[in-house]
Amino acid sequence: MGVGCVPCSIQSRSPALAALSDSDVLVIGAGPAALVIAAELAEKGLAVTALAPADPRTPWVNTYGIWADEVEALGLSPLLSHRWLDTVSYFGAGGGQVDGGDAPLPHGRAYGLFDKALLQGHLLERFARAGGRWQKGLAAAIEHDADGSSIRVRSAEGVLDAAATSSGEPAPAHLRAALVIDATGHDPVFVRRDPDGPVAGQAAYGIVGRFSAPPIAPGQFVFMDYRADHLSEAERREEPPTFLYAMDLGEGVFFVEETSLALAPAVPFALLRERLNRRLAHRGVKVLEIRHEEFCLFPMNPPLPDLQQRVVGFGGAASMVHPASGYLVGGLLRRAPGLAAAVDAAWREGLRGEALSRAAWQGLWPASLRWRHAFYRFGLEKLMRFDEARLRNHFATFFSLPSELWYGFLTNTLEPSRLLAAMVRLFGLAPWDVRWGLMGLQGREAALLAPMLRPGRQHAATFRQEWRRE
């Protein structure tokens, strides 16, 4: 799949707004979130302009892993570069301990890695074929009125057509749209959040390369390797836990990444690099060639944005990262159609201004998803207090749950009642050190628990039914 070369133009479907609006929707950004939502909106027949400071074909930097069941449900399996059937984690202490410290825990679910170029090209082509248009420039300021928004653009060097090639036309000083969607990432241009405490970061340092010996079993994907026998007892007791995330890319090439699930402040890259090197050395593995270094850092548990604001967020700008697992791309692909449908329906009803934005926010963050977001933030706050041994015990218990439960938790596809039932089951199965860690409230946990209580009562009857079934 490649980037389409379909010519496009912007024609508003609203005669009343034709003189006022360059487009029905302006999407700001050029990453996965921006491309996903821009394509969905354009395919609804809305006139969509995407604003980015550079060529949207600029290669994406990070790798995007996804459970194969997710990508198959979306019909996007051809966009995977790799697919592993042998998927495991390690939650023992390591070092051949009597607790089975070196024994892998098989997951029984396939895992995939997106071909970034294919995914990017697929989304660009969809946007082009639906008539989308690229505008080159930076969003500098925004003003709202009853019918839409005006965005002042700076450092705009030209207009890009749908094939993402510059036409050489001068960029306008202002763009006009009935609805603006900010998909510029975790530090958005316009979307506002009210801070409620420190935001934890998931940090990772990884390399793609060749090694003196396979760092993991050939043909394998390792989701989490929490073995820490390469660290001293003091380090394991007092320093932040980290785990190995790794995959065999074939032809003697492997990707290995040392990851901190979440911490505020985030674990420094220097420590992660040192941990990775020590882990490999402890297993007698030397790095022979580094083809690519990956530095990954993103916020795990930011609060939801202000859902009353006029600019609508999507992706990291809308706090869509799963607060307990760090997954984002699967959620983007699943939830973009719902947001696009909500915008399209509101548009057809004649809603504009604040009413159109409210409908969009409700389509993106319905009550069920808001409750789950609060639940996951509360859970992450608990896990960040766990030391290495307790965290290993927690995850060993978590992955002993039925596959559909831990998978639904990680992908945010369990309804609240089933999510509650799964967590009650986990508590019942967990060893006492994990139970003690989950009980009681420390720090801001009470404040994070509060938003869950009212919706939680609404789900109580369904929860009891689900628990009996589980």
ROKOLVEX-527130 format. One record per residue: residue in three letters; z, x, y of N, C-alpha, C, O in turn. Coordinates in steps of 0.2 Angstrom, whole numbers, plus 5000, padded with zeros to 4 digits. Each point is the difference from the previous one (the first is absolute). Layout:
<koltis>
ALAZXYZXYZXYZXY ...
</koltis>
This chain:
<koltis>
MET500050044994500049965006500050045006500450055001 GLY499249945004499950045006500149965006500249945000 VAL499850095006500149965006499449975002499450034999 GLY500649905002499449965002499750025006500350035005 CYS499149954996499650025006499749935003499550005002 VAL500949954998499849935002500150005008500650015002 PRO498949985002500149995007500449945001500049954996 CYS500450055009500549945002500049995007499850055004 SER500549894998500149995007500649955001500249984994 ILE500050015011500649965001499849945004499850005006 GLN500349944991499949945003500649954999500149994994 SER500350005011500649964998499849934998499549975002 ARG500950004993499849934998500349955005499949944999 SER500550085006500349955004499650005007500150055004 PRO499549904997499749995006500450015006499950035006 ALA500749944994500550005005500250075002500250015006 LEU499850034989500350075001499450055001500150065001 ALA499349924998499450055000500050045006499850065000 ALA500349915006500050045006500650045001500050055004 LEU500549944992500650045001500250054995500350055001 SER499449944993500250044995499450044997499549974998 ASP500650105001499650044996500049984993499450014997 SER501149975000500149994993500549954999500549995004 ASP499549984990500549964998500750044998500549985002 VAL499450074995500550044998499950085001499450024998 LEU501050015005500050075001500550044995500649985000 VAL499250064996500450044995500050075003499550035000 ILE501149995001500150075002500250054994500549994997 GLY499150065002500250054994499350014996499649965001 ALA500550094995499450014995500350034994499650034996 GLY501049965002500350024993499949944996499749955001 PRO500650064993499949944995500249935002499749964999 ALA500950045005500249935002499549975005499849944999 ALA499950105006499649985004499349974997499849955001 LEU500050094994499349994997500149944995499649955000 VAL501050044997500149944996500049945004499649954998 ILE500850055007500049935003499449995005499849945000 ALA499950115002499449995004499449974996499749955002 ALA500350074992499549984995500149934998499649955000 GLU501150034999500149934998499949955005499749954999 LEU500550075007499949965006499249995001499849945002 ALA499850114998499350005001499749954995499549965002 GLU500750054992499749964995500249925000499749964997 LYS500850035007500149935002499549975005500049945001 GLY499650105002499549985005500350015007499749985005 LEU500950054996500250015006499750065003499850054996 ALA500149965011499750055003500550065001500549995004 VAL499550064993500550054999499750075003499550024998 THR500950015007499950065002500650054998500649985000 ALA499250084997500650054999499950055004499550035002 LEU501149995001500150065005500350064997500649994997 ALA499150065003500350074997499850055005499450005003 PRO501050064997499850055004499550054998499750045003 ALA500249954990499550054997499649964995500049944999 ASP499550104998499549974995500449974994500450044997 PRO499649905002500449974994499850024993500349994996 ARG499150055004499950044994500450064999499950034994 THR500549995010500450065000500449994993500449964999 PRO499650094997500350004993500849995001500350035004 TRP499949924992500849995000500350064996499750034996 VAL500949995006500350064998500549984994499950044995 ASN500449915005500549994994499749974994499549975000 THR500950044994499849974994500349934999500549995003 TYR499149974994500349934999500049984993499549994997 GLY501150015000500149984993500149925000500349985005 ILE499649994989500149934999500049994993499750034996 TRP500849925002500049984993499349964998499849965004 ALA500050064990499349984998500049925000499549975002 ASP501050004996500049925000499949985007499649945001 GLU500750095004499849985007499350005002499749955002 VAL500050114997499350015002499549964996499549975002 GLU500750014991499649964996500049935002499549965001 ALA501150015002500149945002499549995007499849945001 LEU500250115002499650005007499250014998499649995005 GLY500250034989499350014999499850065002499450015002 LEU501050044999499850075004500050064995500150055002 SER500049944992500050054995499550055001500150064999 PRO499249925003499550065001500250055005499750055001 LEU500849935003500150045006500650064998500250045004 LEU500049964990500550054997499650064998499550004997 SER500850065005499750064998500350024993499750044996 HIS501049945003500350024994500449944998500249955003 ARG499950044990500449954997500450034994499750034995 TRP500949965005500450034995500449954995500349955003 LEU499650064991500449954995500650034998500549964999 ASP499650115001500650034998500450015007500050055003 THR500549904998500450005006500750004998500349964997 VAL500150095006500750014998500450025006499750025006 SER501049984993500550025005500550044996500049994994 TYR500450055010500550044996500749985005500050025006 PHE500549964990500649985004500650034997500649995001 GLY499350064994500550044997500250055005499750025005 ALA500850024993500350065004499550064999500050045004 GLY499649964991499650064998500450054997500650004998 GLY499150065000500350054997500249994993500450034997 GLY499249924999500249994993500749974999500350014995 GLN500049965010500649974999500049954995499549974997 VAL501150015000500149964994499949935002499949954996 ASP500050035011499949935002499249995000499849955003 GLY499850104993499349995000499750025007499549965002 GLY500850095001499850015007499350025001499750005006 ASP499950024989499350025001499649954997499450014999 ALA500849934999499649954996499749965005500349975005 PRO499050024995499749965005500149924998500149984994 LEU499949985011500049935000499349975001499850005006 PRO499949984989499349975001500049935003500549964999 HIS499050035006500049945004499649954997500149945001 GLY499450084995499649954996499549965005499849954999 ARG500150085007499549975005499650055003500250065001 ALA499249934999499550055003500150015008500249955003 TYR499650104999500150025007499350035002499750034997 GLY500149965010499450025002500150045007500549995003 LEU498950044999500050045006499349985003499550014997 PHE500649965009499449985004499650065001500250065002 ASP499149944998499550045003500049995007499749945002 LYS500650105002500149985008499349995003499949955004 ALA499650094994499449995003499649934998499749975004 LEU500450014990499749944998500449945003499749955002 LEU500950054998500449955003499849995007499949955003 GLN500150115001499849995007499349985001499949955004 GLY499750074992499349985001499949934998499649965003 HIS500850014992499949934998500349965006499649955001 LEU500950075002500349965005499550005006499949955004 LEU499850114998499650005006499449964998499749975005 GLU500050034989499449964999500149935000499649965003 ARG501050024995500249925000500049985008499749955002 PHE500650095002500149995007499350005003499849955004 ALA499850094994499350015003499649944998499749975004 ARG500350014990499649944997500249945003499649955001 ALA501050045001500349945003499950005008500249955003 GLY499550105000499850005007500550035004500049995006 GLY500550054991500550035005499750065004499450034999 ARG500949995006499850055005500650055001500549985001 TRP499350085000500550055002499950025007499550015003 GLN501150005000500050025007500450065000500650014998 LYS499250055005500350065000500450005007499849995005 GLY500950034994500450015006500849994997500149984995 LEU500350035010500749994999500349945004499849995006 ALA500649974991500349955003500650025005500450034997 ALA499549965009500550035005500549955002500650015001 ALA499249935000500449945003499849944998499449994998 ILE501049965003499849934998500349955004500650005002 GLU499049955000500249945004499849934996499550004997 HIS501049965003499949934997499949955005500350005005 ASP499349954993500049935004500049954995500150014994 ALA499849935008500049944995499550004995500149974995 ASP499350065006499550004996499950064995499650004995 GLY500750055007499950074996500350065004500549995003 SER499250064995500350075003499450045002499450004998 SER500850045007499550055003500350074999500650015001 ILE499050044996500350064998499650055004499450015000 ARG501050045004499750055003499950064996500450024996 VAL499050015004499850054995499950065004499750005006 ARG500550064991499950065004499750054995500049994994 SER499850075009499650054996499549974995499950034994 ALA499849925008499549974996499350035001499850015005 GLU499950024989499550045001499349974998499550035001 GLY500649914996499349964998500249954996500549994997 VAL499049975001500049944996499850024993499550035000 LEU500849954995499850014993499749944997500349955001 ASP499150054996499849944996500350004993500550044999 ALA499349914997500449994994499950054995500450014995 ALA499150035006499950064996500450065002500050054997 ALA500449945008500550055003499650065002500250065000 THR499249935004499750055003500049985008499949945002 SER500250115002500049995007499449985003499450034998 SER500649925006499449975003499950045007499449995003 GLY501150044999499950045007500249965006499950025005 GLU500249914994500149965005500750015003500550024996 PRO499649985011500750015003500449944997499949955000 ALA500850074999500549954998500249965006500150035005 PRO500049914994500349965006500750025001500450034996 ALA499849965011500750025001500549954997500650014999 HIS499249935000500449944997499649974994499449995000 LEU501049994995499849964995500449935000500650005002 ARG499049954996500349935000500049974993499550004997 ALA501149975001500049974994500549945000500550005004 ALA499449954992500449944999500750034997500549975001 LEU499450074994500650034996499950074999499550034999 VAL501050015002500150074999500450024994500649974999 ILE499150074996500450024994500150075001499550045000 ASP501149995000500250075000500150024993500549994997 ALA499050065001500150034993500050075001499650044996 THR500749995009500050075001500650044997500150065001 GLY500249914994500550044996500749995002500249955003 HIS500250094995500749995000500350015007500649975001 ASP499050065003500250015007499549965005499650035003 PRO500449904996499549975003499950005008500450025003 VAL499049964999499850015007500449945004500350015005 PHE499649934992500349945004500549964997500549975003 VAL499650034990500549964996500750035002500150065000 ARG500349895001500750025002500549984994499949954996 ARG500650095003500549994995500750015004500050045004 ASP500549924994500750015003500350044995500249984994 PRO500050085008500450054995500649974998500449975004 ASP499850044990500749984997500350054996500549994996 GLY499350085006500450054996499550064998499449995002 PRO500850064995499650054998499549984995500149964996 VAL499250065005499549994996499950064995499950055002 ALA500149934991500050054995499250024999499649965001 GLY500350104998499350034998500050024993500450034997 GLN499049955000499850034994499650065001499550005004 ALA500750064994499750065001499750034994500450004994 ALA499150035006499750034994499650065002499650005005 TYR500450064991499650055000499650014994500450014994 GLY499050005006499650004993499450055001499850025005 ILE500050004989499450045000499549984994500249984995 VAL499250035007499549994995499750074998499850045005 GLY500249984989499850074998500050014993500049964995 ARG500050115003499950024993500750044999500350035005 PHE499949974989500650034998500050044994499550004996 SER501050055003500050044994500049964994499850034994 ALA500549925006500149954994500149935003500149995006 PRO499749964990500049935002500749985003500550014996 PRO499649975010500749985003500249944997500649995000 ILE499049974997500249944996499549994994499550045000 ALA500749924996499549994994499349995002499949955004 PRO499650084993499349985001499949924999500249974995 GLY499450015010499849935000500649955002499949944999 GLN500650085004500649965001500149995008499850045004 PHE500549914997500249985007500850005000500349964996 VAL500050075008500850005000500249965007499850035005 PHE500549924994500249965006500650035003500050015006 MET500550004991500650035002500350054995500149984994 ASP500050085008500350054996500650025004500050045004 TYR500649934994500650025004500450054996500650015002 ARG499250024993500350064997500250055005499550025004 ALA501150014997500250045005500450064997500450035003 ASP499449994991500350064997499850075003500350054999 HIS499249955006499850065004500550015006499950055003 LEU500549904998500550005006500750024997500249994994 SER500250035011500750024998500449935000499849955002 GLU500850054995500449955000500249975007500049945001 ALA500150115003500249985007499449975004500149955003 GLU499350084995499449975004499949924997499849965004 ARG500350034990499949944997500549955002499949945001 ARG500750085001500649965002499949995007500249945003 GLU499650115001500149995008499349995004500149985005 GLU499450044992499350005003499649944998500249974995 PRO499450015009499649944999499650004993499750054999 PRO500349904997499650004994499250005002499849975005 THR499850064991499350005001499750004993500350014995 PHE499149965004499750004994499350025000499750015005 LEU500050004989499350035000499549944998500249954996 TYR499350045008499549954999499350044999499950045004 ALA499849954990499550054998499549964996500149954996 MET499350085004499449974996499550064998499950055004 ASP499849944990499550044997499349985003499849944998 LEU499950095006499449985003499450024996499449995002 GLY500750054993499450024995499850075002500050025006 GLU499650014989499750065001500550065002499850045004 GLY500849954994500550055002500350005006500450045003 VAL499549905001500349995007500549954999499949954997 PHE500750065007500549965000500349985007499950055004 PHE500449904997500349985006500750004999500349964996 VAL500150085007500849994999500350005007499850035005 GLU500749924996500349995006500749994999500249964996 GLU500250075008500749995001500249955005499850005006 THR500649954992500149945004500749985001500450004995 SER499849985011500649975001499949935001499649985005 LEU500749984991499949925001500149985007499649965003 ALA501050055000500149985007500650045002500550004996 LEU499650015011500650035003499950005007499450015003 ALA501149985001500050005007500550055002500649994999 PRO499250075004499350025001499750024994500350014995 ALA499049995005499650024994500150074998500250045004 VAL499849974990500050074997499550045003499449985000 PRO500750085002499550055003499550024995500150014994 PHE499350005008499450024996500250074997499850024994 ALA500550035010500250064997500550004994499850034995 LEU500649925005500549994994499649974994500050024994 LEU499549945008499649974994499550054997500050004994 ARG499850045010499550064998500450044995499850024995 GLU500850005008500550054996500249964993499950044995 ARG500249905005500249964994499450004995500150014994 LEU499349985009499450004995499950074997499950004994 ASN500250055010499850074997500650014995499850034995 ARG500849955006500550024996500049964993500150024995 ARG499649925006499949954994499550034996500150014993 LEU499350015010499550034996500250074996499950014995 ALA500450035009500350074998500449994994500050044995 HIS500549915005500549994995499649984994500350014994 ARG499149965006499749984994499450054998499649994996 GLY500550075008499550064998499349985002499550034997 VAL500449945009499449985002499850035007500550005004 LYS499050044997499850035006499449975003499649974997 VAL500450025010499449985003499550055001500150055003 LEU499349944994499550055001499549985005499750055003 GLU500249894999499549985005500349945004500149954996 ILE499950055010500149945004499449975003499750035005 ARG500149914993499449975003500149965006499649995005 HIS501049984995500249955005500850005001500349994994 GLU499950015012500849985001500049945003499749985004 GLU500849984993500149935003500750005003500550024997 PHE499649965009500649995004500149925001499649985004 CYS500849994993500149935001500649985003500650024997 LEU499449945008500749985003499849935003499649995005 PHE500849964993499949935003500749965000500450024996 PRO499749945009500649965000500049954994499549964999 MET501150034998500049964994500349935002499849954997 ASN500750055007500449945001500049985008500649985002 PRO498950025002500049975006500249935000499849964996 PRO500550015009500049935001499449965001499550045002 LEU500549904997499349965001499950005008500550015004 PRO498949994997499849995008500349945002500249954997 ASP499750045010500249945003499449954999499450025002 LEU500749934994499549964998499849955005499649954998 GLN500750055008499849965005499550035005499749975005 GLN500250104994499550035005499349984999499849984995 ARG499850045010499349985000499650044996499549984997 VAL500650095003499650044996500350004993500650004999 VAL498949994996500249994993499950074997499550035001 GLY501049994995500050064996499749994993500049944997 PHE499750115000499850004993500150084997499950045004 GLY500349964990500250074997500650025003500549975001 GLY499650104999500650035003500249975006500650005002 ALA499049985003500149985006500449934999500449985005 ALA499649994990500349934998500650014995500249954997 SER500050115002500550024995499949984993500449974997 MET498950035001499849984994500150054994499949984994 VAL500450085008500250054994500549964996500549985003 HIS499550034990500549974996500650045001500050064999 PRO500649915004500550045002500450044994500450045001 ALA499549944993500350034994499650044996500250044996 SER499149965004499650044996499550045004499750054998 GLY500149935009499650045004499349984999499550035004 TYR500349924992499349984999499849965006500349965003 LEU499050054999499749965005499349984999499949945001 VAL499750104996499349984999499949944996499649955002 GLY500750044993500049944996500249945004499649954999 GLY500950055004500249955005499549985005499949945001 LEU499850115002499549995005499449964997499849955003 LEU500050074991499449974997500249934997499549955001 ARG501150034997500249944998500149955006499949945000 ARG500450095005500249955006499549995005500149965004 ALA499450084997499550005005499749935000499949975005 PRO499950004989499749945000500449945002499749965004 GLY500950054995500549945003500050005007500049955004 LEU500150114999500050015008499349985002500049965005 ALA499450064992499449985003499949924999499749975005 ALA500550004990500049934999500449965005499849955003 ALA500850084999500449975005499750005007500049955004 VAL499750114998499750015006499449955000499949975006 ASP499750034989499449965000500249925001499649975004 ALA500950014992500249935000500249985007499949955003 ALA500550105000500349985007499450005005500049965005 TRP499550094994499550005005499649935000499849985005 ARG500150004989499649944999500449945003499649955002 GLU501050054998500449955003500050005007500349965003 GLY499450095000500050015007500650035003500150005006 LEU500450044990500550035002499850075004499650034997 ARG500849985009499850065003500750035003500549965000 GLY499450105003500650035003500650004995500050034994 GLU500649955009500650014996500049964993500250034995 ALA499549915005499949964994499650044995500250004994 LEU499350035008499650044995500450064997499950014994 SER500450025010500450064998500649984995500150034995 ARG500249915007500549974995499849994993500350014995 ALA499149965005499749984994499850064996500150004994 ALA499750055009499850064997500650044997500050024994 TRP500649985010500650034997500349964994500250034996 GLN499749915005500349964994499650014994500250004994 GLY499150005007499650024994500250074997499950004994 LEU500350045010500150074997500750004997500150044995 TRP500449935009500750014998500349934999500449985004 PRO499449984991500349944998500850014998500250064999 ALA500149895000500850014999500150044994500550045000 SER499149954994500250034994499950085001500450034997 LEU499149995006499950075001500550035005500250064999 ARG500049905006500550025005500750014996500350055001 TRP499849914994500650004996500050074996500550034999 ARG498949984997500050054996500050075004500350054997 HIS499449955009500150065004500750025001500250055000 ALA500249905002500750015001500450024994500450045000 PHE499449934994500350024994499950074998500450044999 TYR499049985002499850074999500350055004500250064998 ARG499949925009500350055004500750014999500350055000 PHE500149894998500650014997500150044994500550045000 GLY499149954995500050044994499950085002500350044997 LEU499249975007499950075002500650035003500250064999 GLU500149915005500750025003500550024995500350055001 LYS499749914994500550024994499750074997500450044999 LEU499049964999499750064996500150065004500150054997 MET499949955010500050065004500750034999500150065002 ARG500449904996500750034999500150034993500550034999 PHE499049964997500150034993499950075000499550035003 ASP500950014993499950074998499450004995499849954997 GLU500150115001499450014995500249974993499549974998 ALA501150045000500149974993500049925000499849974996 ARG500550005009500049935001499349975001499949954997 LEU499750095007499349975001499650014993499749954999 ARG500450104997499750004994500249944995499649974997 ASN501150025003500249954996499749935003499949954996 HIS500150045010499749945003499349994998499849944997 PHE499850115003499349994999499949994992499549974998 ALA500950074998499949994993500149934998499749974996 THR500850005007500249934999499449955003499849954996 PHE500050075010499549965003499449994996499749954999 PHE500050114998499450004996500249984993499550004996 SER501149985002500149974994499949925000500049974995 LEU499950005011499949935001499349994997499650044999 PRO500349894999499349984998499550035005500150005006 SER499350024991499550035005499849965005499950025006 GLU500149914993499749965006500549995005499849995006 LEU500950034993500550005005500050065005499949995006 TRP500150074990500050065005499350015003500050025006 TYR499549954991499350015003500049955006499750025006 GLY500549924993500049955006500550025006499849995005 PHE500750054993500550035005499650055004500050005006 LEU499750054991499650055003499449985004499950035005 THR499849924993499449975003500149955005499649975004 ASN501150004997500249955004499649934998499749975005 THR500250024989499749944998500549954996499749954998 LEU500950065002500549964997500249955005500250025006 GLU499849924993500349955004500850015001500350034995 PRO500049955010500750015001500549994994500450034999 SER499449914998500549984995499950054994500550014997 ARG498950015001500050044995500250075002500350044995 LEU499649985011500350075002500850004999500250054998 LEU500149895004500750005000500250004992500550044999 ALA499249934997500150004993500050074997500450024996 ALA499050015006499950074998500650055002500250044996 MET500049955010500550045002500749994997500450044999 VAL499749895000500749994996499950034993500550024997 ARG498949975000500050034993500150085000500350034996 LEU499450005010500150075000500750025001500350054997 PHE500149915007500750015001500450004993500450044999 GLY499449914997500349994994499950064995500450014996 LEU499050025004499850054996500250075002500150054996 ALA500149965011500150065003500750034997500449964999 PRO499650115001500750034999500449995006499849985005 TRP500950034993500549995006499950045006500149975005 ASP499650094995500050045006499449965004500150015006 VAL499449974991499549965004500349935003499949995006 ARG500549984990500349945002500450015006500049965005 TRP500550094995500450015005499650025006500249985006 GLY499350054994499650025005499649945004499950005006 LEU500049954990499749945002500549955003499849965004 MET500850044994500549965003500350025006500050065002 GLY500349905002500350015007499550015005499450014998 LEU500849995008499550015006500350065004500650015002 GLN498950035000500150065004499550015005499549975000 GLY500850065006499550015005499749935003500449965001 ARG499050045000499649945002499849954995499649965001 GLU500650054993499849964994500249935002499649954998 ALA500950035005500249935001499549975005499849944999 ALA500050105006499549985005499349984996499749965002 LEU500250094994499349994996500049944995499549974999 LEU501150024999500149944995500049935003499749954997 ALA500550055010500049935003499349975000500149944999 PRO499450095003499349965000499949974993499549955000 MET500750074995499949984993500449934998499749974996 LEU500850025008500549954997499749935001500049964995 ARG499750025011499849935000499449994996500049954996 PRO499550095004499449994995500350004993499749974995 GLY500850075003500250014994500349944997499949984994 ARG500449985010500349934998499449954998500149964996 GLN499450055008499449964999499750014993499749964996 HIS500450115001499750024994500549994994499850024995 ALA500849955007500550014995499849964993500150024995 ALA499749915006499849964994499550034996500050014994 THR499550025009499450034997500350064996499850024995 PHE500650025009500350064997500449994993499950034995 ARG500549915005500349984994499649994994500150024994 GLN499349945008499549994995499750064997499950014994 GLU499950045011499750064998500550044996499850034995 TRP500849985007500550044996500149974993500050044995 ARG500049905004500049974993499450024996500150014994 ARG499349995009499450024997500050074998499850024994 GLU500450025011500050074999500550024994500150064998 
</koltis>
